[in-house]
Amino acid sequence: MIEGLNPGFILIFGALLVPITSGVVRSFVILALPILAFIQLYYLGLGTWGHYEFLGLSIEMTRIDRLSRIFGTIFCIASLIGMIYSLHVKDTIQHFVSLIYMGSALGAVFAGDLVTLFVFWELTAISSVFLIWASRTERAYKAGMRYLIIQVTSGVILLGGLILYYQDTGSIAFEYLGLSSIATGLILVAFGIKACFPFLHNWMQDAYPEATVTGTVILSAFTTKLAIYALARAYPGTDILIPIGGVMTVFPIFYAVLENDLRRVLAYSLNNQLGFMVVGIGIGTELSLNGTAAHAFAHIMYKSLLFMSMGAVLFRTGTIKASELGGLYKSMPVTMVFCIIGAMSIAAFPLTGGFVSKAMIQSAAGDAGMLVIWLVMLFASAGVMDHSGIKVPYFTFFAHDSGIRVKEAPFNMLLAMGIAAFFCIAIGVFPDALYMLLPYEPTYHPYTTSHVVTSLQLLMFAVLAFALLMRYKIYPPELRSTNLDFDWFYRKPLKALALAIGRLIAIIWTWVTDTGTDYARKIITMTADTHGYGKFMAKTSSSGTAVTLIVALLGFIVVFLYR
């Protein structure tokens, strides 16, 4: 292998082979690249490489330590599983951008400085949006535009924080930052956007379900977990992350219970699981940080498995609405088994990966005397059992018989699901194999009598509650509907605010410079013309319009101050 080469570059440069290959050769290439990246990771071992000066900045392209190694390991495994799952796809663009996206996330994990991190951070945003647009629908295009605006905004905020941090400290090292200044606060916000902090989370539920069948699986494994890694690297022990994570574990439960689109249910569930990781980072002890890393590893496996099973259902039936499915156990029994394994793992059933990872975070909260957050996570665990552990497999494969009869999923899909299912069980049965990869020396033993009994009691209570609610017809029915989430505020009120800001900009610009008169007239005309504004809004997203006009206002203010 190549000395000092960031493993992410193997996937990025290897993607260039996709457009010039096809058939068996392309399949070999896209499967070989994640394996080569994995080999490169362990060939290098622990250390730093790629040191050089750029514009007076100390760049460190590759840093591998125990924290980055475990995230790099799971990213390589997830890349291989994702490529196996997408082998049946004949779309060159999807394979090309998937490799660039996965390579960018992998490269960011091994970045030793904030500039290198920023480059990979933005590359993940730009490349991943094509997995949404690859659906080639109007909904996917609009969701992709909103996704791109939010992801690029995260990068811009990160860049601003990076510049201020360099001015304050003279360093761009990507290490512990802490919440100590405006600069580190901006960087925390940038990480929080990708980690789906409360009120910053809607991009995921909006975009992931609109991606292609394979795109959603790949997206679910990287962007948010890269943010978790960044938080674990820069903000361990930051107290504000504990309540933020606690809220993240709870609020998605209610949306997931009401949601009819099962891929969107899983997106809310993903948000919930990220909350456990954020809490672990906020607690900041060795046990909690080990738990965060372990949970990220296990989570990628079982969440990918659930998204793959739902993707297979969508691929065969053409729908993923719970109200339109049911009875698929008759025609897709293997997919059903894999889905149940993923459901058991996300519910933290003993002998699954979720059990041995989530327990570390909950135990860390208990050891720190954080009773409230421990109870919050306990409640959230019961909620997860309801919406992902029971709802997803029940309404897909059982419930009422929809009469849909289809073929089982293609072999490559089943193989990818089988690999993920294997990891879900293997991690639960042999947790020490995972614990050996953790950032700190493992001392935790998950299979204590009290922990197993408590978990089983909680799971059985959740099952009983679901059964009673269904028996007495209290459980929210699966109906065609649209959930109103926090994004309503920037889709509706901010649309009006954006219009007002546009007019204000025009007035200010007219006052401060005579040369702005023509521009002001055009802006006033456009914003005053309802029909013209409607046509403009039809071509872009409402959130994009708000962001664009706000940025424009800031730009005009800067011009005025420095004119």
C-alpha positions as CSV (number, residue, x, y, z in Angstrom):
1,M,0.0,0.0,0.0
2,I,1.0,3.7,-0.2
3,E,2.8,5.2,2.8
4,G,0.8,8.0,4.5
5,L,-2.1,8.0,2.0
6,N,-5.4,8.9,3.5
7,P,-7.6,5.9,2.9
8,G,-10.4,8.1,1.8
9,F,-8.4,9.0,-1.4
10,I,-8.6,5.4,-2.5
11,L,-12.4,5.6,-2.8
12,I,-12.3,9.2,-4.3
13,F,-9.7,8.5,-7.0
14,G,-11.0,5.0,-7.5
15,A,-14.4,6.6,-8.4
16,L,-12.7,7.9,-11.6
17,L,-12.7,4.3,-12.9
18,V,-16.5,4.0,-12.7
19,P,-17.3,6.0,-15.9
20,I,-14.8,4.0,-18.0
21,T,-15.9,0.5,-16.9
22,S,-19.1,-1.5,-17.0
23,G,-20.5,-4.9,-16.2
24,V,-18.4,-7.3,-14.2
25,V,-15.3,-5.1,-14.4
26,R,-17.2,-2.2,-12.7
27,S,-18.7,-4.5,-10.1
28,F,-15.2,-5.7,-9.3
29,V,-13.9,-2.1,-9.0
30,I,-16.6,-0.8,-6.7
31,L,-16.2,-3.8,-4.4
32,A,-12.5,-3.8,-4.4
33,L,-12.1,-0.1,-3.5
34,P,-13.6,-0.3,0.1
35,I,-11.5,-3.4,0.7
36,L,-8.3,-1.6,-0.4
37,A,-9.2,1.4,1.8
38,F,-9.7,-1.0,4.8
39,I,-6.3,-2.6,4.1
40,Q,-4.7,0.8,3.8
41,L,-6.1,1.8,7.2
42,Y,-4.6,-1.1,9.0
43,Y,-1.4,-1.1,6.9
44,L,-0.7,2.4,8.2
45,G,-1.4,1.6,11.8
46,L,-1.5,4.5,14.3
47,G,0.3,7.7,13.6
48,T,0.3,10.9,11.5
49,W,1.3,11.6,7.9
50,G,1.0,14.3,5.2
51,H,2.5,17.2,7.1
52,Y,3.2,20.3,5.0
53,E,2.8,24.0,5.1
54,F,0.1,25.7,2.9
55,L,-0.2,29.5,3.0
56,G,1.4,29.5,6.4
57,L,-1.0,26.8,7.7
58,S,0.2,23.5,9.2
59,I,-1.7,20.8,7.3
60,E,-1.9,17.2,8.5
61,M,-3.7,15.1,5.9
62,T,-3.7,11.8,7.7
63,R,-4.1,11.1,11.4
64,I,-5.0,7.7,12.7
65,D,-5.6,7.1,16.4
66,R,-7.9,4.8,18.2
67,L,-10.9,7.2,17.9
68,S,-10.5,7.8,14.1
69,R,-9.6,4.1,13.5
70,I,-12.9,2.7,14.8
71,F,-15.0,5.2,12.8
72,G,-12.8,4.5,9.7
73,T,-13.3,0.8,10.2
74,I,-17.0,0.9,10.2
75,F,-17.0,3.4,7.3
76,C,-15.0,0.9,5.2
77,I,-17.4,-2.0,6.2
78,A,-20.4,0.2,5.4
79,S,-18.9,1.2,2.1
80,L,-18.5,-2.4,1.1
81,I,-22.1,-3.3,2.2
82,G,-23.5,-0.3,0.4
83,M,-21.7,-1.3,-2.8
84,I,-22.9,-4.9,-2.6
85,Y,-26.4,-3.6,-2.1
86,S,-26.2,-1.4,-5.2
87,L,-24.7,-4.0,-7.6
88,H,-27.9,-4.4,-9.5
89,V,-28.0,-0.6,-10.2
90,K,-26.9,0.3,-13.7
91,D,-26.8,4.0,-13.0
92,T,-23.2,5.3,-13.5
93,I,-23.8,8.5,-11.6
94,Q,-25.0,6.7,-8.5
95,H,-21.9,4.5,-8.3
96,F,-19.6,7.4,-9.1
97,V,-20.9,9.8,-6.5
98,S,-21.4,7.1,-3.9
99,L,-17.7,6.3,-3.9
100,I,-16.8,10.0,-3.8
101,Y,-19.2,10.6,-0.9
102,M,-18.0,7.6,1.1
103,G,-14.4,8.5,0.4
104,S,-14.9,12.1,1.5
105,A,-16.5,10.9,4.8
106,L,-13.7,8.5,5.3
107,G,-11.1,11.1,4.5
108,A,-12.7,13.6,6.9
109,V,-12.4,11.1,9.8
110,F,-8.6,11.0,9.3
111,A,-8.1,14.8,8.9
112,G,-5.7,16.1,11.4
113,D,-6.5,19.8,10.8
114,L,-9.6,21.9,10.3
115,V,-8.8,23.0,6.8
116,T,-8.5,19.4,5.6
117,L,-11.7,18.6,7.5
118,F,-13.5,21.5,5.8
119,V,-12.5,20.3,2.3
120,F,-13.8,16.8,2.9
121,W,-16.8,18.2,4.8
122,E,-18.0,20.2,1.8
123,L,-17.2,17.4,-0.6
124,T,-19.5,15.1,1.3
125,A,-22.3,17.6,1.0
126,I,-21.8,18.2,-2.8
127,S,-21.4,14.6,-3.7
128,S,-24.2,13.2,-1.5
129,V,-26.9,15.4,-3.0
130,F,-26.7,13.5,-6.3
131,L,-27.9,10.4,-4.5
132,I,-31.1,12.3,-3.8
133,W,-31.4,13.8,-7.3
134,A,-30.7,10.4,-8.8
135,S,-34.4,9.6,-8.0
136,R,-35.2,12.0,-10.9
137,T,-38.5,13.2,-9.4
138,E,-39.7,16.7,-8.7
139,R,-39.9,15.9,-5.0
140,A,-36.4,14.6,-5.0
141,Y,-35.1,17.7,-6.8
142,K,-36.7,20.1,-4.3
143,A,-35.6,18.0,-1.3
144,G,-32.1,17.8,-2.8
145,M,-31.9,21.6,-3.2
146,R,-33.0,22.1,0.4
147,Y,-30.5,19.5,1.5
148,L,-27.7,21.1,-0.4
149,I,-28.4,24.5,1.0
150,I,-28.4,23.3,4.5
151,Q,-25.3,21.1,4.1
152,V,-23.3,23.9,2.4
153,T,-24.4,26.3,5.1
154,S,-22.9,23.9,7.6
155,G,-19.6,24.2,5.7
156,V,-19.8,28.0,5.5
157,I,-20.3,28.2,9.3
158,L,-17.5,25.7,9.8
159,L,-15.2,27.9,7.6
160,G,-16.2,31.0,9.5
161,G,-15.4,29.3,12.8
162,L,-12.2,28.0,11.5
163,I,-11.0,31.5,10.4
164,L,-11.9,33.0,13.8
165,Y,-10.3,30.1,15.6
166,Y,-7.1,30.6,13.7
167,Q,-7.1,34.3,14.5
168,D,-7.6,33.6,18.2
169,T,-5.1,30.8,18.6
170,G,-2.9,30.7,15.5
171,S,-3.7,27.0,15.2
172,I,-5.9,24.9,12.8
173,A,-5.3,21.6,14.6
174,F,-8.4,19.4,14.7
175,E,-8.3,18.4,18.3
176,Y,-10.2,19.2,21.5
177,L,-11.8,22.7,21.1
178,G,-14.3,23.0,23.8
179,L,-17.0,25.7,23.9
180,S,-14.9,28.6,24.9
181,S,-15.3,31.3,22.2
182,I,-17.4,32.5,19.4
183,A,-15.2,30.5,17.0
184,T,-15.7,27.2,18.8
185,G,-19.4,28.0,19.1
186,L,-19.7,28.4,15.4
187,I,-17.8,25.2,14.8
188,L,-20.2,23.4,17.2
189,V,-23.2,24.7,15.3
190,A,-21.7,23.5,12.0
191,F,-21.2,20.0,13.5
192,G,-24.7,20.2,15.1
193,I,-26.3,20.8,11.7
194,K,-24.9,17.6,10.3
195,A,-25.6,15.8,13.6
196,C,-29.3,16.8,13.4
197,F,-29.5,18.9,16.6
198,P,-33.1,19.9,17.5
199,F,-34.5,22.5,15.1
200,L,-31.6,21.7,12.7
201,H,-32.8,18.2,12.0
202,N,-35.4,18.4,9.3
203,W,-33.1,18.1,6.4
204,M,-32.7,14.4,7.1
205,Q,-36.4,13.5,7.3
206,D,-36.9,15.7,4.2
207,A,-34.1,14.3,2.0
208,Y,-33.3,10.7,2.9
209,P,-36.7,9.3,2.0
210,E,-36.6,11.0,-1.4
211,A,-33.2,9.4,-2.3
212,T,-32.9,6.3,-4.4
213,V,-33.4,2.9,-2.9
214,T,-29.6,2.4,-2.6
215,G,-28.9,6.1,-2.0
216,T,-30.9,6.2,1.3
217,V,-28.9,3.2,2.6
218,I,-25.6,4.9,1.8
219,L,-26.7,8.3,3.1
220,S,-27.8,6.9,6.4
221,A,-24.3,5.5,7.3
222,F,-22.0,8.5,6.8
223,T,-23.1,12.1,7.1
224,T,-24.5,12.1,10.6
225,K,-21.9,9.7,12.0
226,L,-19.1,11.9,10.6
227,A,-20.7,14.7,12.7
228,I,-20.7,12.4,15.7
229,Y,-17.0,11.7,15.2
230,A,-16.3,15.4,14.9
231,L,-18.2,16.2,18.1
232,A,-16.4,13.3,19.9
233,R,-13.1,14.7,18.7
234,A,-13.6,18.4,19.5
235,Y,-16.2,18.6,22.2
236,P,-16.1,15.7,24.7
237,G,-17.4,16.7,28.1
238,T,-19.3,19.8,26.8
239,D,-22.2,20.0,29.2
240,I,-24.6,21.6,26.8
241,L,-24.6,18.4,24.7
242,I,-26.3,16.4,27.4
243,P,-29.7,18.2,27.3
244,I,-29.4,18.6,23.5
245,G,-28.9,14.8,23.2
246,G,-31.7,14.1,25.6
247,V,-34.1,16.1,23.5
248,M,-32.9,14.3,20.4
249,T,-33.7,10.9,21.9
250,V,-37.3,11.8,22.8
251,F,-38.9,14.2,20.2
252,P,-38.5,11.9,17.1
253,I,-40.5,9.2,18.8
254,F,-43.8,11.0,18.5
255,Y,-43.2,11.8,14.8
256,A,-42.1,8.3,14.1
257,V,-45.3,6.8,15.6
258,L,-47.5,9.1,13.5
259,E,-45.5,8.8,10.2
260,N,-46.8,6.7,7.4
261,D,-43.7,6.6,5.2
262,L,-41.6,3.9,6.7
263,R,-38.3,5.3,5.4
264,R,-39.2,8.5,7.1
265,V,-40.0,6.6,10.3
266,L,-36.4,5.2,10.1
267,A,-35.1,8.7,9.5
268,Y,-36.8,9.9,12.7
269,S,-35.4,6.8,14.4
270,L,-32.0,7.6,13.2
271,N,-32.3,11.1,14.8
272,N,-33.3,9.4,18.1
273,Q,-30.3,7.1,18.1
274,L,-28.0,10.1,17.4
275,G,-29.3,11.6,20.6
276,F,-27.8,8.7,22.6
277,M,-24.4,9.4,21.0
278,V,-24.6,13.1,21.7
279,V,-25.4,12.5,25.3
280,G,-22.4,10.2,25.5
281,I,-20.1,12.9,24.1
282,G,-21.6,15.4,26.5
283,I,-20.9,13.2,29.6
284,G,-17.3,13.0,28.4
285,T,-16.1,10.1,30.5
286,E,-14.0,7.2,29.0
287,L,-17.0,4.9,29.4
288,S,-19.4,7.3,27.7
289,L,-17.0,8.0,24.8
290,N,-16.4,4.3,24.4
291,G,-20.2,3.9,24.4
292,T,-20.6,6.6,21.7
293,A,-18.0,5.0,19.4
294,A,-19.5,1.5,20.0
295,H,-23.0,2.7,19.4
296,A,-22.0,4.5,16.2
297,F,-20.5,1.2,15.0
298,A,-23.5,-0.9,15.9
299,H,-25.9,1.8,14.8
300,I,-24.5,1.9,11.3
301,M,-25.0,-1.9,11.0
302,Y,-28.6,-2.2,12.2
303,K,-29.8,1.1,10.7
304,S,-28.3,0.1,7.4
305,L,-30.0,-3.2,7.7
306,L,-33.4,-1.6,8.4
307,F,-33.0,0.8,5.5
308,M,-31.9,-2.0,3.2
309,S,-34.9,-4.1,4.1
310,M,-37.3,-1.2,3.5
311,G,-35.4,-0.4,0.3
312,A,-35.9,-4.0,-0.9
313,V,-39.6,-3.7,-0.2
314,L,-39.8,-0.4,-2.1
315,F,-37.8,-1.9,-4.9
316,R,-40.2,-4.8,-5.3
317,T,-43.6,-3.2,-4.4
318,G,-43.1,0.3,-5.6
319,T,-44.4,1.8,-2.3
320,I,-43.1,2.2,1.3
321,K,-46.3,3.5,2.9
322,A,-47.4,1.5,5.9
323,S,-51.0,2.0,4.9
324,E,-50.4,0.2,1.6
325,L,-48.3,-2.7,2.8
326,G,-48.9,-5.8,5.0
327,G,-48.7,-9.5,4.5
328,L,-45.3,-9.4,2.7
329,Y,-44.0,-12.2,4.9
330,K,-45.6,-14.6,2.4
331,S,-43.5,-13.4,-0.6
332,M,-40.4,-11.8,1.0
333,P,-39.7,-14.1,4.0
334,V,-35.9,-13.6,3.9
335,T,-36.1,-9.9,3.9
336,M,-38.6,-10.2,6.8
337,V,-36.1,-12.1,8.9
338,F,-33.3,-9.6,8.2
339,C,-35.7,-6.7,9.1
340,I,-36.6,-8.4,12.4
341,I,-32.9,-8.8,13.3
342,G,-32.4,-5.1,12.6
343,A,-35.5,-4.2,14.6
344,M,-34.3,-6.4,17.6
345,S,-30.9,-4.7,17.4
346,I,-32.1,-1.1,17.4
347,A,-34.4,-2.1,20.3
348,A,-31.3,-3.2,22.2
349,F,-32.5,-6.8,22.6
350,P,-29.9,-9.0,24.4
351,L,-27.4,-10.8,22.1
352,T,-27.6,-8.0,19.5
353,G,-25.3,-5.1,18.8
354,G,-27.6,-2.4,20.1
355,F,-27.7,-4.0,23.5
356,V,-23.9,-4.0,24.1
357,S,-23.4,-0.4,22.9
358,K,-26.3,1.6,24.1
359,A,-25.9,0.1,27.6
360,M,-22.5,1.8,27.9
361,I,-23.9,5.3,27.5
362,Q,-26.8,4.6,29.9
363,S,-24.4,3.1,32.5
364,A,-22.1,6.2,32.1
365,A,-25.1,8.5,32.9
366,G,-26.0,6.3,35.9
367,D,-22.4,6.3,37.2
368,A,-22.3,10.1,36.9
369,G,-25.5,10.4,39.0
370,M,-27.5,11.9,36.1
371,L,-30.8,10.3,37.0
372,V,-33.0,12.6,34.8
373,I,-31.0,11.9,31.6
374,W,-30.9,8.2,32.5
375,L,-34.7,8.2,32.8
376,V,-35.0,10.1,29.5
377,M,-32.9,7.5,27.7
378,L,-34.9,4.7,29.3
379,F,-38.1,6.2,28.0
380,A,-36.5,6.8,24.6
381,S,-35.5,3.1,24.5
382,A,-39.1,2.0,25.0
383,G,-40.1,4.4,22.2
384,V,-37.5,3.0,19.9
385,M,-38.9,-0.5,20.5
386,D,-42.4,0.8,19.5
387,H,-41.7,2.6,16.3
388,S,-38.7,0.8,14.9
389,G,-38.7,-2.5,16.8
390,I,-42.4,-3.2,16.2
391,K,-44.0,-0.8,13.9
392,V,-41.7,-1.1,10.9
393,P,-41.7,-4.9,10.6
394,Y,-45.3,-5.3,11.8
395,F,-47.0,-3.0,9.3
396,T,-44.7,-4.1,6.5
397,F,-44.8,-7.9,6.8
398,F,-47.8,-8.6,9.0
399,A,-50.8,-6.4,10.0
400,H,-53.5,-6.7,7.3
401,D,-52.8,-8.6,4.2
402,S,-52.5,-6.0,1.4
403,G,-52.7,-8.7,-1.2
404,I,-49.3,-7.7,-2.7
405,R,-47.4,-10.7,-4.0
406,V,-43.9,-10.0,-5.3
407,K,-40.5,-11.7,-5.8
408,E,-38.0,-11.9,-3.0
409,A,-35.3,-9.2,-3.1
410,P,-32.4,-9.6,-5.6
411,F,-29.5,-11.8,-4.4
412,N,-27.1,-8.9,-4.0
413,M,-29.5,-7.1,-1.7
414,L,-30.0,-10.2,0.4
415,L,-26.2,-10.7,0.6
416,A,-25.7,-7.1,1.8
417,M,-28.5,-7.5,4.4
418,G,-27.1,-10.9,5.5
419,I,-23.7,-9.3,6.1
420,A,-25.2,-6.5,8.2
421,A,-27.4,-9.0,10.1
422,F,-24.3,-11.1,10.8
423,F,-22.6,-8.0,12.4
424,C,-25.7,-7.2,14.4
425,I,-25.7,-10.6,16.0
426,A,-21.9,-11.1,16.2
427,I,-21.4,-7.8,18.0
428,G,-24.1,-8.8,20.5
429,V,-22.7,-12.3,21.1
430,F,-19.0,-11.4,21.0
431,P,-18.9,-7.8,22.3
432,D,-15.2,-8.0,23.2
433,A,-14.3,-8.0,19.5
434,L,-15.9,-4.5,19.2
435,Y,-14.6,-3.3,22.6
436,M,-11.0,-4.0,21.5
437,L,-11.4,-1.2,18.9
438,L,-12.7,1.4,21.3
439,P,-10.8,4.6,22.0
440,Y,-10.1,3.8,25.6
441,E,-9.3,0.6,27.5
442,P,-12.6,-1.3,27.8
443,T,-13.7,-2.3,31.3
444,Y,-17.4,-2.6,30.8
445,H,-19.3,-5.9,30.9
446,P,-22.8,-5.6,29.4
447,Y,-24.2,-9.0,30.4
448,T,-24.9,-8.5,34.0
449,T,-28.1,-10.0,35.5
450,S,-29.6,-6.6,36.4
451,H,-28.9,-5.1,33.0
452,V,-30.4,-8.1,31.1
453,V,-33.5,-8.3,33.3
454,T,-34.1,-4.5,33.1
455,S,-33.8,-4.5,29.4
456,L,-36.1,-7.5,28.9
457,Q,-38.7,-5.9,31.3
458,L,-38.6,-2.7,29.3
459,L,-38.9,-4.4,25.9
460,M,-41.7,-6.6,27.1
461,F,-43.5,-3.6,28.5
462,A,-43.2,-1.8,25.1
463,V,-44.6,-4.9,23.3
464,L,-47.5,-5.2,25.8
465,A,-48.3,-1.5,25.3
466,F,-48.2,-1.8,21.6
467,A,-50.5,-4.9,21.7
468,L,-53.0,-3.2,24.0
469,L,-53.1,0.0,21.9
470,M,-53.7,-2.1,18.8
471,R,-56.3,-4.3,20.5
472,Y,-58.4,-1.3,21.7
473,K,-57.7,0.7,18.4
474,I,-56.0,3.5,20.3
475,Y,-52.7,3.2,18.3
476,P,-52.5,6.0,15.7
477,P,-53.8,4.4,12.4
478,E,-51.5,4.3,9.4
479,L,-53.1,6.9,7.1
480,R,-51.9,9.0,4.2
481,S,-50.8,12.2,5.9
482,T,-48.2,14.9,6.3
483,N,-46.4,15.5,9.6
484,L,-45.8,19.2,10.4
485,D,-42.3,19.5,11.9
486,F,-40.2,22.5,12.8
487,D,-39.3,23.1,9.1
488,W,-42.8,24.6,8.8
489,F,-41.4,27.8,10.3
490,Y,-38.9,28.3,7.6
491,R,-41.1,27.0,4.8
492,K,-44.0,29.4,5.6
493,P,-43.3,32.3,7.9
494,L,-39.8,32.7,6.6
495,K,-41.1,32.9,3.1
496,A,-42.9,36.1,4.0
497,L,-39.9,37.3,6.0
498,A,-37.7,36.7,3.0
499,L,-40.0,38.9,0.9
500,A,-39.9,41.6,3.5
501,I,-36.1,41.4,3.7
502,G,-35.8,41.7,-0.1
503,R,-37.8,44.9,0.0
504,L,-35.8,46.2,2.9
505,I,-32.5,45.5,1.0
506,A,-33.8,47.4,-2.0
507,I,-34.7,50.4,0.2
508,I,-31.3,50.4,2.0
509,W,-29.4,50.0,-1.1
510,T,-31.2,52.9,-2.7
511,W,-30.4,55.1,0.3
512,V,-26.6,54.3,0.5
513,T,-25.6,54.6,-3.1
514,D,-26.9,56.2,-6.2
515,T,-25.5,53.4,-8.3
516,G,-27.8,51.0,-6.6
517,T,-31.0,52.6,-8.0
518,D,-31.3,50.3,-11.0
519,Y,-30.7,47.2,-8.9
520,A,-33.2,48.4,-6.3
521,R,-35.9,49.0,-8.9
522,K,-35.4,45.5,-10.2
523,I,-35.6,44.0,-6.7
524,I,-38.7,46.0,-5.7
525,T,-40.4,45.1,-9.0
526,M,-39.6,41.4,-8.5
527,T,-40.7,41.3,-4.9
528,A,-43.8,43.4,-5.5
529,D,-44.9,41.3,-8.4
530,T,-46.7,38.3,-6.7
531,H,-46.7,36.4,-9.9
532,G,-43.0,36.9,-10.6
533,Y,-42.2,36.0,-7.0
534,G,-44.3,32.9,-7.3
535,K,-42.4,31.8,-10.4
536,F,-39.1,32.5,-8.7
537,M,-40.2,30.4,-5.7
538,A,-41.3,27.6,-7.9
539,K,-37.7,27.3,-9.2
540,T,-36.1,27.1,-5.8
541,S,-36.9,26.0,-2.3
542,S,-38.5,28.3,0.3
543,S,-35.7,27.6,2.7
544,G,-33.2,28.4,-0.1
545,T,-34.9,31.7,-0.8
546,A,-34.7,32.7,2.9
547,V,-31.1,31.7,3.1
548,T,-30.3,33.5,-0.2
549,L,-31.9,36.8,0.8
550,I,-30.5,36.8,4.3
551,V,-27.0,36.2,2.9
552,A,-27.6,39.0,0.4
553,L,-28.6,41.4,3.2
554,L,-25.4,40.5,5.0
555,G,-23.4,41.0,1.8
556,F,-24.9,44.5,1.2
557,I,-24.1,45.5,4.8
558,V,-20.5,44.4,4.3
559,V,-20.2,46.3,1.1
560,F,-21.6,49.4,2.8
561,L,-19.2,49.2,5.7
562,Y,-16.2,48.8,3.4
563,R,-17.1,50.9,0.4
